[in-house]
Each structure stands twice: as structure tokens, then as C-alpha cells.
Amino acid sequence: MAIILKRSGQKAQVIERSPYSAELDLQHFVYANPELLPIADIKEGVEFLVLDKETPTRSGPIDLLGVDSDGEIYIVETKLFRNADKRKVLAQVLDYGAALWSSFQDPEAFLRMLNQRVSQAERDLDRLLGDRFGSAEQVLEGMRETISSGAFRFVILMDAVPPDLKELVRYVNRSSTFSVYVVELQRYGQQAHDLEIFVPQVFGEEVRKEVRDSSLRQRWDEISFFRDLEEKVDPETAAAVRRLYEYSKARADVVKWGTGISDGSFNPRFLAVVDKSLYTVYSNGRLTFNFGWLTDAKAKAVRDRLWAGLKGIPRLAQGVPELVEKSPGFPAQVWVPVCDQLLGLLDQVLADATSSEPTPSS
């Protein structure tokens, strides 16, 4: 099939289909022009960003790794119709997801890896997300949720999609909690002629809309958070999280609730320090300090004191990154036994931050 192009006052022009020379060609087109992926047809109301290409996993490199403005992670595999294994590609992308999930049970390790990779391309993850989405905070929270749950969105990108793959994806989306989509991206024209036309079409989203989408996000609140917490953790952890929440309510200017897929979260903001959350507490018991957002002079002073204080608590020291700007995260079994020390450290650091004459750090 060709495309007929008619400009005003000129004869109609026949634009022939232009094949991709290789899968790498298709990958590079989308990496440089992420708007070619019709994400709006997959998930309404979000913006999208391609973060990385050839992301390494133990099952092989992921062609493209993307994220939307909710923090959901997209694993994109590019294939050409003429290549073999059209149905095996589904197992391949799921294998990538399993490898990514099992390798990064600690979401902070995943974010550190990703930040290191985008830094090699002379970019910074926080700045990249902030520039694209306006704020990195909620996106990073969503990414932590996604990597913890493994609820990725899988996209198979092809120049032409065979009927058997369309049916397989429809079956998977109807019969499982996976979110798998096949995108056909036809190209017409030639770059040398300064005219290229791309025609995207998504297969699989029509079935996904008929079944409950497990990735629908929700707005958590105090009741739903603690209900979820008590279902997931032991009584000691639940009691420690509630102590940290009550402390946060009493000391913070505002406590924001997250929009996580599978885990709730609360995010205290101490405006004398920074207008973003200083730390995040999840309903699976995990605690993360958001050092990546502490960038101005006063916030950096608080970050440095917290970083040193966390390293001074033996049980926490091993989980504190060597680089002070990297955000440390602690599972419940690590921080709950030293909850009293942690609250004492927060009390001291926040008191110093709000006073005109900071006390010397111990």
C-alpha cells in the first residue's frame, strides 16, 4: 500500500513504503523520536519518555527502556517482520521483565544503575524526568513501585505485525495480568528526500480495556495505607511505621500520599528544608531518603548531616551509598530495629535546620 500526498497547487505524489534496513534502524528511530510510539493509545492521559537503550539484563539487553508520567516502566523490543521467531519474541520480552525484576529487588539499586547509564549519555535522571514531566518526585515513586512489583508494560515494536502474534497478544492480555502490546510502525518516504511519514497502529490495547488493568493507580490515604500495611508486614514493623507517621504528622508541614500501584506511601515535606519529600515510607515497610532532591545550599547541609548520621548507625551503614547525593533505601528488617535512633537523628537534624545557630554534629 502507498500513501498519496497532495499539496495545494501541485500534482498528487505517491509515497511508497520505505523498509527499515535493520532492527537497529527501527530502534534508533524511536530512541531519537519517542513520540513515534503511540503510548496515548496504550494508556490515556500520560506523557512518555525513552530513558535508555540496550539496557543490560542477565537475559540480554533491553532494546528500549521507557517510563510514563505515572512512573510505569515500559520494556520495548524491536523486531522486523522478515526475521524469524515472531512468536518467540513474546517470551523474550517477558524474560527481560523477569530478569529486571529479580535483579533489582532493591528499587534504589535499579535507580542508581539507570542514573549511571543516563549519566554516560551526559544526562541526569532527576533532571531528565523533571524536564520532561515537570517534577521527578512522583515519577520516581512510581518507578520504585513498578520495579518492586514487576508490573511492567511490554511493547513489541515491528514494521509489520503477523496475524499469529496479534492473536497471541490478545489471548495473553485477556487471560493474564500482563500488559503486552504490539506496535506496528510503518514508514513511508525517504529521509534523503526530506519527507518521512510514520503510521503507527497498536494491537492488544482493545482487549486490555475489556479486563481489569492491574496497573491502575490509586490515591492512597491514611486509612487505606495502614490497612495495606497491616496486611503485608508483621506487628513490629507496623508499629514502627505508625511511629514514623505520627512523628511526620507532628513535625512536617504537609504529608503527601502516594499513588502507587501495589504499595501505598506517605511523603513528609519539611518546607524549611525543601519543597519535596525528605523521605518516603511504603506500606511494605520500606523507607527511602530522597537525597536526590536536596540540591540547594540548605537542603544539601541537611542531606550531608543525615548521610553522616545514617552511616553512624551500624545497622544502617551498609545500605548508605558512598556518594552522598544518592538516595538510600532500607527494607523494614534493617531500619525497624533501630527506629528510636532514626527518630533521634531526624529530630536533631531537623532542629538544626530550623534554627539560626546549628548545633555541632556528633
C-alpha positions in Angstrom: 0.0 0.0 0.0 1.2 3.5 -0.8 0.3 6.9 0.6 -1.0 9.6 -1.8 0.2 13.1 -0.8 -1.4 16.2 -2.4 -0.1 19.7 -1.8 -2.2 22.7 -2.8 -1.5 23.7 -6.4 0.7 20.6 -7.1 0.1 17.2 -8.5 -0.6 14.3 -6.2 2.6 12.5 -5.1 2.8 8.7 -4.5 4.8 8.0 -1.3 6.0 4.4 -1.3 6.6 2.4 1.8 10.2 2.5 3.0 11.5 -0.6 4.7 13.9 -0.5 7.7 17.3 -1.8 6.9 17.7 -3.5 10.3 16.1 -3.8 13.7 18.8 -1.4 15.0 17.5 1.2 12.5 14.0 0.9 14.0 15.4 1.1 17.5 17.3 4.3 16.7 14.3 6.0 15.1 12.2 5.5 18.3 15.1 6.4 20.7 15.6 9.7 18.9 11.8 10.3 18.3 9.9 8.6 21.2 6.7 10.3 20.1 6.6 7.7 17.3 5.4 5.2 20.0 1.6 5.7 20.3 1.6 5.5 24.1 -1.6 7.5 24.3 -3.4 4.6 22.5 -2.0 2.2 25.2 -2.6 4.4 28.3 -4.6 7.6 28.2 -3.6 10.8 29.8 0.2 10.2 30.3 3.4 11.6 28.8 6.2 9.3 27.8 10.0 9.3 27.8 12.6 6.9 26.5 15.3 6.6 29.2 17.8 4.2 27.8 18.7 1.8 25.0 20.4 -1.6 25.2 19.8 -1.8 29.0 21.7 -4.8 30.2 20.0 -7.7 31.9 21.2 -11.3 32.6 18.8 -12.4 29.8 20.3 -9.9 27.3 19.9 -6.2 26.6 16.5 -4.5 26.5 16.3 -2.6 23.2 14.5 0.4 24.7 13.5 1.2 28.3 10.9 4.0 28.8 8.8 5.5 31.6 5.5 7.4 31.6 4.5 10.3 33.8 3.0 7.9 36.4 6.3 6.1 36.7 5.2 2.9 34.9 8.2 1.3 33.1 8.0 0.1 29.5 10.1 -2.6 28.1 10.3 -2.2 24.3 11.6 -4.9 21.9 12.1 -4.1 18.3 11.7 -6.8 15.6 11.4 -6.8 11.8 8.7 -8.9 10.1 11.3 -10.7 7.9 13.1 -12.0 10.9 12.2 -15.4 12.5 10.9 -16.1 16.0 7.9 -13.7 15.7 6.0 -15.6 18.4 9.2 -16.3 20.5 9.6 -12.5 20.9 6.7 -12.5 23.4 8.7 -15.0 25.6 11.8 -12.8 25.1 10.2 -9.6 26.4 8.7 -11.4 29.4 12.1 -12.9 30.1 13.6 -9.4 30.1 11.0 -8.3 32.6 11.6 -11.3 34.9 15.4 -10.6 34.8 15.0 -6.9 35.6 12.6 -7.6 38.4 14.7 -10.4 40.0 18.0 -8.5 39.7 16.6 -5.3 41.3 14.6 -6.3 44.4 16.1 -3.1 45.8 14.4 -0.3 43.8 17.2 2.1 44.7 19.8 -0.1 43.1 17.7 0.0 39.9 17.6 3.8 40.0 21.3 4.0 40.7 22.0 1.8 37.7 19.7 3.8 35.5 21.2 7.1 36.6 24.7 5.8 35.9 23.6 4.8 32.4 21.9 8.1 31.5 24.9 9.9 33.0 27.1 8.2 30.5 24.9 9.9 27.8 25.6 13.2 29.6 22.2 13.3 31.2 21.0 13.2 34.8 18.0 11.0 35.7 16.3 13.5 38.1 16.8 16.4 35.7 15.7 14.4 32.8 12.4 13.4 34.5 11.9 16.9 35.8 12.4 18.5 32.4 10.0 16.1 30.7 7.3 15.7 33.3 7.6 18.9 35.4 8.6 17.0 38.6 10.6 13.9 39.2 9.2 13.1 42.6 6.0 11.2 41.7 7.6 9.6 38.7 10.5 8.2 40.8 7.9 6.9 43.4 6.0 5.2 40.6 9.2 3.7 39.2 10.1 2.2 42.6 6.6 0.7 42.8 6.9 -0.8 39.3 10.3 -2.3 39.8 9.2 -3.8 43.2 6.0 -5.3 41.7 7.4 -6.3 38.3 4.2 -4.8 36.7 6.0 -3.6 33.6 4.3 -2.7 30.3 5.7 -4.7 27.4 5.8 -3.3 23.9 6.8 -5.3 20.8 7.6 -2.8 18.0 7.6 -4.1 14.5 7.5 -2.8 10.9 4.6 -5.2 10.3 2.8 -7.5 12.7 1.9 -11.1 11.7 -1.6 -12.2 12.5 -0.5 -15.1 14.7 1.3 -12.6 17.0 -1.7 -10.4 17.2 -3.9 -13.3 18.3 -1.3 -14.4 20.9 -1.1 -10.9 22.4 -4.9 -10.7 22.6 -5.0 -14.1 24.3 -2.3 -13.1 26.8 -4.0 -9.8 27.7 -7.4 -11.5 28.2 -6.0 -14.4 30.2 -3.4 -12.8 32.4 -2.4 -9.7 34.4 0.3 -8.9 31.9 0.1 -5.8 29.8 1.6 -6.7 26.4 1.2 -4.6 23.2 2.4 -4.9 19.7 3.0 -1.7 17.8 3.2 -1.7 14.0 5.2 1.3 12.8 5.1 1.6 9.0 7.4 4.1 7.3 6.9 5.9 4.0 9.1 8.2 2.1 12.9 8.7 2.3 15.0 10.7 4.7 17.1 11.8 1.8 14.0 13.5 0.2 13.3 15.4 3.5 10.0 13.6 3.8 9.2 10.6 6.1 5.7 9.5 7.2 5.2 7.1 10.0 2.0 5.2 10.5 1.7 3.6 14.0 -1.0 1.1 15.0 -1.4 -0.7 18.3 -2.7 -4.2 18.8 -3.7 -5.6 22.2 -5.0 -2.4 23.9 -8.6 -3.2 22.9 -8.5 -6.4 24.9 -6.7 -4.8 27.8 -9.5 -2.3 28.1 -12.1 -5.1 28.5 -10.4 -6.6 31.5 -9.3 -5.1 34.8 -6.0 -3.4 34.4 -3.9 -4.3 37.4 -1.7 -1.2 36.9 -4.4 1.3 37.6 -3.0 3.7 40.1 -4.9 4.9 43.2 -4.7 7.8 45.6 -3.8 6.4 49.0 -4.9 7.9 52.3 -4.2 7.2 56.0 -6.9 4.5 56.2 -6.0 2.6 53.1 -2.3 2.9 53.8 -2.4 1.4 57.2 -4.9 -1.3 56.2 -2.5 -2.3 53.4 0.5 -2.1 55.8 -1.1 -4.4 58.4 -1.9 -7.0 55.7 1.7 -7.0 54.5 4.0 -6.7 57.5 4.5 -8.1 61.0 3.2 -6.2 64.0 6.6 -4.8 65.0 7.1 -3.2 61.6 3.5 -1.9 61.6 4.1 -0.2 64.9 7.4 1.3 63.8 5.8 2.7 60.6 3.0 4.2 62.6 5.5 5.9 65.0 7.3 7.4 62.0 4.0 8.5 60.6 2.9 10.2 63.8 6.3 11.8 64.1 6.0 13.1 60.5 2.5 14.4 61.1 3.7 16.3 64.1 6.8 17.8 62.5 6.2 18.1 58.7 4.4 21.0 57.1 2.5 18.6 55.0 2.3 14.8 54.4 1.5 13.8 50.9 0.0 10.4 50.0 1.4 8.4 47.0 -0.3 6.9 44.0 1.4 3.6 43.9 0.1 0.6 42.0 0.6 -2.1 44.7 2.1 -0.3 47.7 0.9 2.8 49.5 3.3 5.5 50.6 3.4 8.7 52.6 5.8 11.6 51.8 6.6 14.2 54.5 7.6 17.7 53.3 9.6 20.0 55.6 9.4 23.3 53.8 12.3 24.8 55.8 14.5 22.2 54.1 13.0 21.5 50.7 9.6 21.7 48.9 9.8 18.0 48.1 9.5 15.0 50.4 12.6 14.4 52.6 11.8 10.7 52.9 9.2 8.2 51.7 7.7 5.3 53.7 5.9 2.5 51.9 3.2 0.1 53.0 5.6 -2.8 52.6 7.7 -1.3 55.3 10.4 0.2 53.1 11.9 3.6 54.0 13.8 5.7 51.4 15.6 9.0 51.9 15.2 11.3 48.9 18.7 12.8 48.8 18.5 13.3 45.1 16.1 16.2 45.6 18.2 18.0 48.2 20.1 20.3 45.9 20.1 23.9 47.2 22.6 25.0 49.9 20.3 24.5 52.9 19.0 21.2 51.7 22.5 19.9 51.0 23.5 20.7 54.5 20.6 18.6 55.8 21.4 15.9 53.4 25.1 15.8 54.4 24.1 15.6 58.1 21.6 12.8 57.5 24.0 10.9 55.3 26.7 11.1 58.1 24.2 10.2 60.7 22.9 7.2 58.9 26.4 5.9 58.4 26.9 6.3 62.1 24.1 3.8 62.9 25.9 0.4 62.4 22.8 -1.4 61.2 22.1 1.2 58.5 25.6 1.9 57.5 25.9 -0.8 54.9 22.9 0.5 53.0 24.2 4.0 52.7 25.7 4.8 49.3 29.2 6.2 49.1 28.0 9.1 47.1 26.1 11.5 49.3 23.6 12.6 46.6 22.3 9.0 46.0 19.1 8.1 47.8 19.5 5.3 50.3 16.6 2.9 50.9 16.2 0.5 53.7 13.8 -2.6 54.0 11.8 -2.9 57.2 14.1 -5.6 58.7 17.0 -3.1 58.6 15.5 0.1 59.9 12.8 -1.1 62.3 15.1 -2.4 65.0 16.8 1.0 65.1 13.7 3.1 64.9 14.5 5.0 68.1 18.0 6.0 66.8 16.5 7.0 63.5 13.9 9.3 65.0 16.5 10.8 67.2 18.7 11.5 64.2 15.8 13.1 62.3 14.9 15.2 65.4 18.4 16.6 65.7 18.9 17.3 62.0 15.5 19.0 61.6 16.0 21.0 64.7 19.4 22.3 63.4 17.8 23.1 60.0 15.1 25.3 61.6 17.4 27.1 64.0 19.7 30.0 63.1 22.6 28.6 65.0 23.0 24.9 64.1 24.5 22.7 66.8 27.7 20.8 66.0 27.1 17.3 64.7 28.1 14.5 66.9 
